[in-house]
Amino acid sequence: MALYLIGLGLNMKSITREGREAIDKCKKIYLENYTVDFPYKMGPLKEIIGKKIEEADRKKVESLDLVDEAKKKDIALLIYGSPLTATTHITLMAEAKKMRVKCRVILNASIYDAVALTGLQLYKLGKVASMPTWKHNYSPDSFMDIVKQNMSMLAHSLILIDIGLDFREALTQLEKAAKIHEVKIGRLIVCEAMGTKNSRVYYKDVSELKELRSMHKPYCIIIPSKMHFVEKEFLESFD
């Protein structure tokens, strides 16, 4: 018996052969559905998997029920991208180890791989920041502290966007947070639905980005720091 954390990659067809073989041996299949806006519908994915899939929300995953289930039978948790990009999944792996439950991690491509398509040099990326959705009387802007730290090291800032957050609203939040933290924002890099047929990279000012149509999800924003001329030339080819 084991718990399998299986990366789905970035599009519906990118699950690996290793992942498919693990799914075939599992008695129950869960799909983690709370850390990303999926770029495809669940119906076609279920057809590709060929087995019944039960969606697992944050409460289900964080309760560690999956580890308990894996004591009795092989359980799979399907995760968009690569399994260990979210700390919750690392916690699952750690808890399985404590409870002496075998845990197998099957890696795949993630946004951390896909952002290389921008032409940025990956070793120049700094700490990754997450932008939450602002609500009434709750507008956390601490992600901008990470951006400032990165800028002090001349590192680029990858900002992951909260599930469900509209693109234009994300730009507005970014502008407001930058103003509060006195961070000057120039041209931004936006990565749209990377790894899918709708994949696209933009390198534009905020005002230009706001004129775009609705963005396919998931998307992320990169605030570039000082760029090598090769990075800059590559990015300008997206105009």
GUMINU-907586 format. One record per residue (C-alpha): residue number from 1; x, y, z. Coordinates in nm, 3 decimals. Layout:
(NUM, (X, Y, Z))
...
This chain:
(1, (0.000, 0.000, 0.000))
(2, (0.119, 0.350, -0.079))
(3, (0.024, 0.711, -0.133))
(4, (0.115, 0.836, -0.481))
(5, (0.154, 1.209, -0.546))
(6, (0.131, 1.233, -0.923))
(7, (0.209, 1.543, -1.128))
(8, (-0.024, 1.605, -1.422))
(9, (0.207, 1.851, -1.597))
(10, (0.075, 2.163, -1.768))
(11, (-0.178, 2.025, -2.016))
(12, (-0.427, 1.744, -2.034))
(13, (-0.196, 1.509, -2.228))
(14, (0.126, 1.562, -2.033))
(15, (0.089, 1.299, -1.764))
(16, (0.390, 1.069, -1.783))
(17, (0.395, 0.698, -1.853))
(18, (0.519, 0.648, -1.499))
(19, (0.219, 0.842, -1.371))
(20, (-0.025, 0.637, -1.580))
(21, (0.125, 0.312, -1.453))
(22, (0.087, 0.429, -1.092))
(23, (-0.276, 0.531, -1.150))
(24, (-0.353, 0.188, -1.297))
(25, (-0.250, 0.017, -0.974))
(26, (-0.433, 0.255, -0.738))
(27, (-0.770, 0.167, -0.588))
(28, (-0.880, 0.527, -0.541))
(29, (-0.792, 0.841, -0.737))
(30, (-0.822, 1.195, -0.602))
(31, (-0.771, 1.522, -0.788))
(32, (-0.642, 1.820, -0.589))
(33, (-0.860, 2.112, -0.702))
(34, (-0.776, 2.414, -0.485))
(35, (-0.427, 2.540, -0.572))
(36, (-0.470, 2.627, -0.940))
(37, (-0.723, 2.730, -1.204))
(38, (-0.717, 2.431, -1.436))
(39, (-0.675, 2.522, -1.805))
(40, (-0.900, 2.234, -1.911))
(41, (-1.225, 2.067, -1.807))
(42, (-1.234, 1.762, -1.582))
(43, (-1.447, 1.548, -1.816))
(44, (-1.178, 1.493, -2.081))
(45, (-0.916, 1.435, -1.810))
(46, (-1.130, 1.161, -1.658))
(47, (-1.159, 0.999, -2.001))
(48, (-0.781, 1.001, -2.039))
(49, (-0.730, 0.857, -1.690))
(50, (-0.995, 0.593, -1.750))
(51, (-1.093, 0.564, -1.384))
(52, (-1.331, 0.735, -1.146))
(53, (-1.178, 1.052, -0.999))
(54, (-1.293, 1.217, -0.677))
(55, (-1.207, 1.585, -0.631))
(56, (-1.021, 1.671, -0.310))
(57, (-1.052, 2.021, -0.164))
(58, (-0.814, 2.189, 0.079))
(59, (-0.991, 2.046, 0.383))
(60, (-0.965, 1.693, 0.248))
(61, (-0.594, 1.718, 0.169))
(62, (-0.488, 1.906, 0.483))
(63, (-0.682, 1.669, 0.712))
(64, (-0.430, 1.398, 0.614))
(65, (-0.716, 1.151, 0.554))
(66, (-0.534, 1.042, 0.241))
(67, (-0.240, 0.915, 0.445))
(68, (-0.477, 0.711, 0.662))
(69, (-0.643, 0.564, 0.353))
(70, (-0.304, 0.472, 0.209))
(71, (-0.244, 0.242, 0.506))
(72, (-0.505, 0.007, 0.360))
(73, (-0.483, 0.052, -0.018))
(74, (-0.296, 0.232, -0.293))
(75, (-0.418, 0.593, -0.319))
(76, (-0.332, 0.850, -0.585))
(77, (-0.352, 1.227, -0.553))
(78, (-0.334, 1.396, -0.893))
(79, (-0.181, 1.743, -0.881))
(80, (-0.161, 2.001, -1.159))
(81, (0.199, 2.072, -1.260))
(82, (0.452, 1.902, -1.037))
(83, (0.346, 1.760, -0.697))
(84, (0.579, 1.941, -0.459))
(85, (0.538, 2.303, -0.569))
(86, (0.283, 2.353, -0.289))
(87, (0.388, 2.317, 0.076))
(88, (0.069, 2.122, 0.156))
(89, (0.189, 1.836, -0.059))
(90, (0.530, 1.837, 0.106))
(91, (0.348, 1.810, 0.439))
(92, (0.161, 1.506, 0.308))
(93, (0.489, 1.341, 0.217))
(94, (0.637, 1.421, 0.559))
(95, (0.333, 1.290, 0.746))
(96, (0.333, 0.970, 0.543))
(97, (0.694, 0.917, 0.645))
(98, (0.609, 0.971, 1.014))
(99, (0.322, 0.722, 0.991))
(100, (0.539, 0.473, 0.804))
(101, (0.320, 0.488, 0.496))
(102, (0.504, 0.451, 0.167))
(103, (0.484, 0.770, -0.037))
(104, (0.583, 0.784, -0.401))
(105, (0.627, 1.118, -0.580))
(106, (0.602, 1.126, -0.960))
(107, (0.734, 1.456, -1.090))
(108, (0.627, 1.650, -1.399))
(109, (0.666, 1.993, -1.558))
(110, (0.547, 2.298, -1.364))
(111, (0.529, 2.675, -1.406))
(112, (0.886, 2.688, -1.272))
(113, (0.997, 2.509, -1.588))
(114, (0.762, 2.692, -1.824))
(115, (0.873, 3.045, -1.733))
(116, (1.199, 2.970, -1.915))
(117, (0.997, 3.023, -2.234))
(118, (1.011, 3.397, -2.155))
(119, (1.383, 3.394, -2.228))
(120, (1.471, 3.490, -1.871))
(121, (1.770, 3.313, -1.721))
(122, (1.623, 3.092, -1.449))
(123, (1.915, 3.132, -1.211))
(124, (1.826, 3.502, -1.195))
(125, (1.481, 3.435, -1.050))
(126, (1.452, 3.530, -0.683))
(127, (1.206, 3.418, -0.417))
(128, (0.861, 3.332, -0.552))
(129, (0.572, 3.547, -0.429))
(130, (0.199, 3.472, -0.418))
(131, (-0.069, 3.735, -0.471))
(132, (-0.388, 3.660, -0.274))
(133, (-0.730, 3.788, -0.373))
(134, (-0.815, 4.109, -0.191))
(135, (-1.148, 4.124, -0.016))
(136, (-1.347, 4.390, 0.165))
(137, (-1.133, 4.527, 0.451))
(138, (-0.860, 4.274, 0.370))
(139, (-0.594, 4.372, 0.119))
(140, (-0.266, 4.193, 0.203))
(141, (0.030, 4.340, 0.017))
(142, (0.319, 4.161, 0.188))
(143, (0.403, 3.982, -0.139))
(144, (0.558, 4.311, -0.243))
(145, (0.818, 4.273, 0.035))
(146, (0.947, 3.968, -0.152))
(147, (0.962, 4.171, -0.473))
(148, (1.170, 4.436, -0.295))
(149, (1.408, 4.172, -0.159))
(150, (1.451, 4.031, -0.507))
(151, (1.511, 4.375, -0.655))
(152, (1.784, 4.440, -0.400))
(153, (1.964, 4.132, -0.540))
(154, (1.888, 4.227, -0.904))
(155, (1.669, 3.916, -0.922))
(156, (1.348, 3.875, -1.121))
(157, (1.023, 3.825, -0.925))
(158, (0.778, 3.551, -1.019))
(159, (0.433, 3.623, -0.873))
(160, (0.184, 3.336, -0.863))
(161, (-0.179, 3.447, -0.875))
(162, (-0.451, 3.327, -0.639))
(163, (-0.709, 3.089, -0.783))
(164, (-1.008, 3.273, -0.929))
(165, (-0.845, 3.617, -0.938))
(166, (-0.939, 3.813, -1.251))
(167, (-0.644, 3.936, -1.458))
(168, (-0.733, 4.304, -1.459))
(169, (-0.805, 4.293, -1.087))
(170, (-0.465, 4.134, -1.030))
(171, (-0.301, 4.420, -1.220))
(172, (-0.491, 4.673, -1.009))
(173, (-0.384, 4.500, -0.688))
(174, (-0.025, 4.494, -0.810))
(175, (-0.031, 4.866, -0.884))
(176, (-0.177, 4.951, -0.544))
(177, (0.068, 4.727, -0.357))
(178, (0.362, 4.874, -0.550))
(179, (0.251, 5.226, -0.461))
(180, (0.223, 5.138, -0.090))
(181, (0.571, 4.986, -0.091))
(182, (0.718, 5.257, -0.315))
(183, (0.819, 5.009, -0.582))
(184, (0.847, 5.140, -0.935))
(185, (0.694, 4.907, -1.192))
(186, (0.793, 4.925, -1.556))
(187, (0.712, 4.668, -1.820))
(188, (0.580, 4.341, -1.686))
(189, (0.600, 3.987, -1.816))
(190, (0.277, 3.789, -1.815))
(191, (0.270, 3.416, -1.882))
(192, (-0.066, 3.286, -1.999))
(193, (-0.173, 2.920, -1.969))
(194, (0.180, 2.795, -2.024))
(195, (0.215, 2.450, -2.177))
(196, (-0.133, 2.459, -2.335))
(197, (-0.261, 2.555, -2.681))
(198, (-0.342, 2.900, -2.536))
(199, (0.013, 2.953, -2.410))
(200, (0.142, 3.306, -2.465))
(201, (0.398, 3.549, -2.321))
(202, (0.342, 3.925, -2.299))
(203, (0.598, 4.197, -2.225))
(204, (0.409, 4.523, -2.184))
(205, (0.332, 4.818, -1.958))
(206, (0.044, 4.780, -1.712))
(207, (-0.173, 5.016, -1.917))
(208, (-0.120, 4.802, -2.228))
(209, (-0.187, 4.481, -2.036))
(210, (-0.519, 4.618, -1.910))
(211, (-0.633, 4.654, -2.271))
(212, (-0.593, 4.282, -2.338))
(213, (-0.887, 4.045, -2.356))
(214, (-0.956, 3.820, -2.060))
(215, (-0.654, 3.605, -1.975))
(216, (-0.668, 3.226, -2.000))
(217, (-0.594, 3.071, -1.663))
(218, (-0.368, 2.990, -1.500))
(219, (-0.147, 3.292, -1.554))
(220, (0.141, 3.447, -1.363))
(221, (0.321, 3.780, -1.356))
(222, (0.695, 3.841, -1.355))
(223, (0.849, 4.172, -1.250))
(224, (1.187, 4.176, -1.423))
(225, (1.490, 4.323, -1.253))
(226, (1.809, 4.420, -1.434))
(227, (1.821, 4.211, -1.749))
(228, (2.103, 4.072, -1.957))
(229, (2.083, 4.208, -2.313))
(230, (1.999, 3.858, -2.439))
(231, (1.700, 3.839, -2.200))
(232, (1.581, 4.183, -2.309))
(233, (1.612, 4.108, -2.681))
(234, (1.422, 3.783, -2.639))
(235, (1.140, 3.949, -2.445))
(236, (1.106, 4.229, -2.695))
(237, (1.038, 3.968, -2.964))
(238, (0.699, 3.908, -2.796))
(239, (0.573, 4.259, -2.876))
